[in-house]
Structures are given as structure tokens and as C-alpha cells.
Amino acid sequence: MRLCSNCTAPILLVLALTGYPSFAAQTSSPPAQSGGRTTLPLQSAPPAAQPRIYPPENQQPLNIDRDPVPSPDPDDNVPANAPEAKNNEITRGSRGYTLRRDVEEVVLNVTVLNDSNKLVTTLDKPDFTVMEDGKPQTIASFTHEDIPVSIGILVDNSGSMREKRQAVNSTALDLVKASNPEDEAFIVNFSDEAFIDQDFTSDINKLREGLAHVDSKGGTALYDAVVASADQLSKYAKRPKQVLLIITDGEDNASSLSLEQTIQRIQALQGPVVYSIGLLFRDEGGGREAHRAKRALEMLSRETGGMAFFPKSLKDVDALAAEVARDIRNQYTIGYHSTKPASQGGYRLVKVEAHGKGLGRLNVRTRTGYYPKSETQPTKAENKTTDPQPGK
């Protein structure tokens, strides 16, 4: 299934070296068939500079519970706008995790490290301060729990990746194995086009089959694939937290979008955290292409609150899977309501600081900012219930 950059999205795990702008309203193109694989057309960059959030299609998204039978867990049957529902509250019932979120709340996934670059996991709500455009914000919700994640795994399928795919595929599968058992993931293989070769699932064998679609050829449309994958997460992810993992070995050379446009699009979606693995060691001379590719991956990851890794050889790649999984599973989730009305629009700069007694100087990693959500979006709380059974 080829990804559509016209979809809205959450957290992406990207293994590649390549960013996406705002979209003007368009009608989605129907999926097309290509060599037995379903493709979604990638969208060209619009002339408008201001990002827009598009309304959902007529088709019900996968995160809507279509089962008319009441849940045996009373908490699952509480209406989304019930007075007792708390902002960004994550609860676990017999049917899985339920996230009740006020759509006007700004939600940050936060990683805290000490000076030795070790994860700090013992902090509580009072230990954090949040600033937006230099003004302090009141933390409305706080969670530190290993909750299930929806992951998009993007693998560069261009010609230069042919000899690296076996090691890359092993790393991607090891990441899933090291993650929460209730995570769901989908596989995107991309070159100058992007294909969903396995939709959301928790079945490791299906993910392995999706990664087996190796037909390395063509260029590298990384930015287009990232935006389309983020849109896929936004529309169809069933987990309350999203990530993108990108694995690539070069510079984007085929996207209609720029790096800046890609970052802007993800920020407009308040989208996924992006982790990148850049296999740039083949360019031993440290040429311009490798330099540009590294800069792009670092920016894409940093601006969304993730990390970029640049192993020195293929044998060093597999060890990164455990590091990425550990980072995702130990994040804090912080929510707040901006003191600035959404009607003002414009980019908002966010900074989070953490302090713990006896912990010394702490380094905080989260997204650097966001665009407020569209005024046309509903303001009532929304419910997302995740299914404890692996997706099929």
C-alpha cells in the first residue's frame, strides 16, 4: 500500500536520511495497485505556507470502536464528554488502554537524561517546568508509564541499500521485540515511491514478511514518505502514542517536499516522535551528500523530540534497536493548555526543564514547538481505546 502524504499523522520511526510542508485542501486519490502492492499516491507540495489540518474522510478510521456491544469494563462505556473525564488521562481496562484527551491540550513526550547520558525515570510532576514562547505554563496532566505505542517503520529501499537490507531488517524486528508487547507497527519500504508492505500489526511474522519486500531501485523520496507515514499514523493508529523510525543510507533526492516543509507538517499535526538511523559510513570521505543527509536526519529527529543515530558500520546497527526501544518506553507524557488562544495561530516555541534533588544537571528532550490545532476541530474530549489483542 503506497502512502498518501495527504493523510494526518502521529509518531514515526524513520530509518533513512531525509522533511514536509503544509498542505492545501485536496481530494484523496484512491489506492492504486502496483505489482500486487497497494500504493497511496504521494502529494506534491502546495503553494500555501500555512499548514492545514484536513477533515477525516467519510470512511471511519480504524481507531473508532465499531462494536455496539457494551464493554464489560464500565470505564470503557463512559462518554467522551462526560464531566469526570480528565484531560490526557490514560487508563487500562479489560479491553486495553483508554486515552481521554482534550484536543486543545498540548501533549509532550519527554525524555530526561543525566550528565552521563543515562535515562532518569524517577521524576514526578512537580519536577518539571514548561515554557511556551518564554511564558510558564501550568501542567494539566502527567503520566510516566510504559503505554503501548503505534510505530511506523520506514526503510530506504533505494538501489544503494541492497547490500544492507538483511542487517537493517534484523534491526527493525529487534526493535519490535524489545518494545511493549502491545505495540502495533506498520512497514513502509520507500525509494522514489512509498509502499505500505505491512499494515498495523503486532505479529512479528507479518512484519518480517513486510520487510522482505526488497526491490532496491530508484531514488530516495524520504521527506514525502515521512509525511505520508505521519498522516497514516494520525488517521489509523490505535495506540495513544506514536513514533516513526527511519532507516536510510543517503540524502533525499526525489521528494516534492523540503526538509523544512516536512518538519512543519509534523509540527502542524502535533505528530509523532521521529527516530533516525543514518547509514552514512559508505561515504568515508565525509562528502557533501553525507553531511547534508546527517544534518537532515538530526533536524528531523531533534525538532520532534527523537534521536538520530549514525553507526560506523553495519555490525553496529543492531545494538541501536534496544536503545530506541528503551528511550520510547521510559518517556514522560506531559500535557498543558496554552495561555495563548489557538485563534492567534502561528508557531509556538516549547521548552521543558527538569530538576531532581541530588541528580545534578538534567537534559530534557522533547519536540521544540508546534502549531495550534485548527479552530474548526471539535473541542470536546476524544476517546481512544486500544485493543489488548495484537492487531491483525
C-alpha positions in Angstrom: 0.0 0.0 0.0 1.6 3.2 -1.1 1.5 6.1 1.4 -0.5 9.2 0.9 1.1 12.4 2.1 -2.5 13.9 2.3 -3.2 11.9 5.5 -2.9 13.3 9.0 -0.4 11.6 11.4 1.3 10.8 14.8 4.9 9.3 16.0 7.3 7.9 13.2 10.3 5.8 13.5 12.4 6.5 10.4 15.5 4.7 9.2 16.6 7.0 6.4 18.4 10.2 5.6 15.9 12.8 4.6 11.4 16.7 5.9 7.4 18.3 4.8 5.3 21.4 4.4 1.8 22.5 4.8 -1.0 21.1 2.6 -3.7 22.8 0.7 -7.1 21.0 0.7 -7.3 18.3 -1.8 -9.4 15.2 -2.5 -7.6 12.0 -1.7 -6.7 9.8 -4.6 -8.0 6.2 -4.4 -5.4 3.5 -3.7 -3.7 2.0 -6.8 -2.3 -1.4 -7.4 1.3 -1.8 -8.4 2.9 -5.2 -8.8 0.4 -6.7 -6.3 1.2 -4.0 -3.7 -1.3 -1.3 -2.7 0.0 2.2 -3.2 -1.2 5.5 -2.0 -0.2 8.5 -4.2 2.3 10.9 -2.7 1.2 14.5 -2.8 3.1 17.4 -4.2 3.9 20.5 -2.1 1.2 23.2 -2.2 2.0 26.9 -2.6 0.4 27.8 0.7 2.8 28.4 3.6 0.4 27.9 6.5 -0.3 24.2 7.3 -3.8 23.0 7.4 -5.4 20.0 9.2 -7.7 18.1 6.9 -11.1 16.7 8.0 -11.3 12.9 8.1 -12.6 11.0 5.1 -16.1 9.5 5.0 -14.6 6.1 5.9 -14.5 5.5 9.6 -10.9 5.5 10.9 -9.6 2.3 12.5 -9.4 3.9 15.9 -13.2 4.1 16.2 -14.8 1.3 18.1 -17.5 -0.2 15.8 -18.6 -2.8 18.3 -22.2 -1.9 19.5 -21.9 -4.3 22.5 -21.2 -2.5 25.7 -17.8 -3.2 27.3 -17.7 -5.4 30.5 -15.4 -2.6 31.8 -17.6 0.3 32.9 -14.9 2.8 32.3 -14.9 2.0 28.6 -18.5 3.0 28.3 -18.1 6.5 29.7 -19.0 9.1 27.0 -16.1 11.2 25.7 -17.6 14.4 27.0 -18.5 13.1 30.5 -17.7 15.6 33.2 -15.5 13.2 35.1 -13.2 12.6 32.1 -9.8 14.0 32.7 -7.5 15.6 30.1 -5.0 13.2 28.7 -5.9 10.5 31.2 -4.7 7.0 30.3 -6.4 4.1 32.0 -6.3 0.4 31.4 -9.5 -1.7 31.4 -10.3 -5.2 30.2 -10.3 -4.1 26.6 -6.9 -2.3 26.7 -5.7 1.3 27.3 -8.1 4.2 27.0 -6.8 7.7 26.4 -9.2 10.5 27.2 -7.6 13.7 25.7 -8.8 17.2 25.3 -7.9 18.1 21.7 -6.9 21.6 22.8 -4.3 20.2 25.2 -0.7 20.3 24.1 0.8 16.9 24.7 4.6 16.4 25.0 6.6 13.1 25.1 9.6 13.9 27.2 12.9 12.0 27.7 15.2 13.0 30.6 18.9 12.2 30.8 21.6 12.9 33.3 25.1 14.2 32.6 26.2 10.6 31.9 23.6 10.3 29.2 21.6 7.8 31.4 17.8 7.8 31.5 16.3 9.4 34.6 13.0 7.7 35.4 12.3 8.8 39.0 10.8 12.3 38.5 7.3 13.4 39.3 5.1 16.2 38.0 6.5 19.0 40.4 10.0 18.3 39.0 9.1 19.7 35.6 8.5 23.2 34.3 7.1 24.0 30.8 7.6 27.2 28.9 5.8 28.3 25.7 7.2 31.3 23.9 9.1 32.2 27.1 6.0 32.1 29.4 5.4 29.5 32.1 2.5 27.0 31.5 0.5 25.0 34.0 0.9 21.3 33.7 -2.6 19.8 33.4 -1.7 16.1 33.0 1.3 14.0 33.8 2.0 10.3 33.1 5.1 8.1 33.4 4.1 4.7 32.2 5.1 2.2 29.6 2.0 2.6 27.4 1.5 0.9 24.0 2.8 2.7 21.0 1.9 2.8 17.3 5.1 2.7 15.3 5.8 3.4 11.6 9.0 1.7 10.4 10.3 3.4 7.3 13.1 1.6 5.4 15.0 3.1 2.5 14.6 0.7 -0.5 16.7 2.7 -3.0 19.4 1.0 -5.0 22.2 1.8 -2.6 20.5 -0.2 0.2 20.5 -3.6 -1.5 23.5 -5.0 0.4 22.4 -3.5 3.7 18.8 -4.8 3.9 19.5 -8.0 5.8 21.1 -6.2 8.7 18.5 -3.4 8.6 15.6 -5.8 8.6 17.1 -7.6 11.6 17.4 -4.3 13.5 13.8 -3.3 12.7 12.5 -6.7 14.0 14.7 -6.5 17.1 13.2 -3.1 17.9 9.7 -4.6 17.8 10.8 -7.5 20.0 12.3 -5.1 22.6 9.2 -2.9 22.6 5.9 -3.2 24.6 4.2 -6.4 23.6 1.0 -4.5 22.9 2.7 -2.1 20.5 1.5 -2.1 16.9 3.7 -1.3 13.8 3.5 -0.9 10.1 6.2 -1.3 7.5 6.9 1.2 4.8 9.5 0.5 2.1 10.3 3.6 0.1 12.5 4.7 -2.8 11.0 7.3 -5.2 7.6 5.8 -4.1 6.4 4.6 -0.7 4.6 1.3 -0.2 2.9 0.0 3.0 4.1 -3.6 2.8 2.5 -4.4 6.1 -0.3 -2.5 7.8 -0.7 -2.1 11.6 0.0 -5.4 13.4 1.7 -6.8 16.5 2.5 -10.1 14.6 6.3 -10.3 14.3 6.0 -12.8 11.4 3.8 -10.4 9.4 6.3 -7.6 10.0 9.1 -9.9 8.8 7.2 -10.6 5.6 6.6 -6.8 5.1 10.3 -6.2 5.4 11.1 -8.9 2.9 9.8 -6.7 0.0 13.2 -5.8 -1.2 13.3 -4.4 -4.7 16.1 -1.8 -4.2 15.9 0.7 -7.1 15.3 4.3 -7.8 15.9 7.4 -5.8 15.2 8.4 -2.2 11.9 10.4 -1.5 12.4 10.4 2.2 10.5 13.5 3.1 7.4 12.5 1.2 7.5 9.1 2.8 7.8 10.6 6.3 4.8 12.9 5.9 2.7 10.3 4.3 3.6 7.9 7.2 2.8 10.5 9.8 -0.6 11.0 8.2 -1.1 7.3 8.3 -0.4 7.3 12.0 -2.7 10.2 12.6 -5.7 8.6 10.8 -5.4 4.9 11.7 -3.2 4.4 14.7 -5.0 2.6 17.6 -2.4 3.4 20.3 -2.4 6.7 22.2 1.3 7.4 21.5 3.0 7.4 18.1 6.6 7.1 16.8 8.4 6.9 13.4 11.6 5.1 12.9 13.6 5.9 9.7 16.5 3.9 8.3 18.3 5.3 5.3 21.8 5.5 3.8 21.7 8.8 1.9 20.3 12.1 1.1 16.7 12.8 0.0 16.9 13.3 -3.8 13.3 12.6 -5.0 10.8 14.3 -2.7 8.4 17.1 -3.7 8.7 18.4 -0.2 11.7 20.1 1.5 13.1 19.2 5.0 11.6 22.4 6.4 8.2 21.6 5.0 8.3 18.1 6.4 9.1 19.3 9.9 6.4 22.0 9.6 3.8 19.4 8.6 4.6 17.1 11.5 4.5 20.0 13.9 1.2 21.1 12.5 -0.2 17.6 13.1 1.4 17.7 16.6 2.6 14.4 15.3 4.9 11.5 16.1 8.4 11.4 17.6 10.9 10.6 14.9 14.0 8.4 15.4 16.5 8.1 12.6 19.3 5.7 11.8 21.7 7.1 9.1 23.9 4.5 7.4 26.4 7.1 6.1 29.6 5.2 6.7 29.9 4.2 3.0 30.9 7.8 2.2 34.3 7.5 4.0 35.4 10.9 2.8 32.6 12.7 4.6 31.4 14.2 1.4 28.7 16.9 0.9 26.0 14.4 0.4 26.7 12.6 3.7 26.9 15.9 5.5 23.6 17.1 4.2 22.0 13.8 5.0 23.2 13.8 8.5 22.0 17.4 9.1 18.6 16.5 7.7 18.2 13.4 10.0 19.4 15.3 13.0 17.0 18.2 12.4 14.0 15.9 11.8 14.6 13.9 15.0 15.6 16.9 17.2 12.6 19.0 16.2 10.1 16.2 17.0 11.8 15.1 20.3 13.6 12.0 18.9 17.2 11.0 18.3 19.4 10.4 15.3 22.0 7.6 15.2 24.9 7.3 12.9 26.6 3.8 13.3 30.2 3.4 12.0 29.4 0.1 10.3 26.6 -2.4 9.7 27.6 -4.5 12.6 26.9 -1.6 14.9 23.3 -1.1 13.7 21.6 -3.9 15.6 22.6 -2.6 19.0 20.6 0.6 18.3 17.2 -1.3 18.4 17.4 -1.8 22.2 18.4 1.8 22.7 15.5 3.2 20.7 13.0 0.9 22.5 14.3 1.8 25.9 14.0 5.5 25.1 10.4 5.1 23.9 9.3 3.0 26.9 10.8 5.4 29.5 9.3 8.7 28.4 7.2 11.1 30.5 3.9 12.4 28.9 3.1 16.0 29.9 0.0 17.9 28.9 -0.9 21.6 29.3 -3.3 24.2 27.9 -1.5 27.1 26.3 -2.0 30.6 27.8 -2.2 31.9 24.2 -5.5 31.3 22.4 -5.4 29.0 19.4 -7.1 31.7 17.3 -3.8 33.6 17.3 -2.2 30.8 15.2 1.5 30.8 14.4 4.3 28.6 15.6 4.8 28.2 19.4 8.2 27.5 20.8 8.2 25.0 23.7 10.9 24.4 26.3 10.8 21.8 29.2 13.1 21.7 32.1 13.5 19.1 34.8 15.1 19.2 38.3 15.6 16.4 40.7 17.2 16.5 44.1 20.7 15.1 44.0 20.5 14.4 40.3 22.7 17.2 39.1 22.1 18.9 35.7 19.4 17.1 33.7 19.0 17.2 29.9 15.4 17.2 28.6 14.5 16.1 25.1 11.1 16.8 23.6 9.7 18.5 20.5 10.8 22.1 20.1 7.4 23.5 19.2 4.1 23.2 17.5 1.3 24.9 15.5 -2.0 25.2 17.3 -4.8 22.9 16.1 -7.4 24.2 13.7 -10.2 26.1 15.2 -12.6 24.0 13.1 -11.7 20.9 15.0 -14.0 19.7 17.8 -13.2 20.9 21.3 -14.7 18.1 23.3 -12.6 15.3 24.7 -11.9 12.4 22.5 -11.6 8.7 23.5 -9.1 6.2 22.0 -9.4 2.7 23.2 -6.7 0.2 22.3 -7.3 -3.4 21.9 -5.1 -5.6 24.1 -5.0 -8.3 21.4 -2.3 -8.0 18.7 -3.6 -6.3 15.5 -4.1 -8.5 12.5 
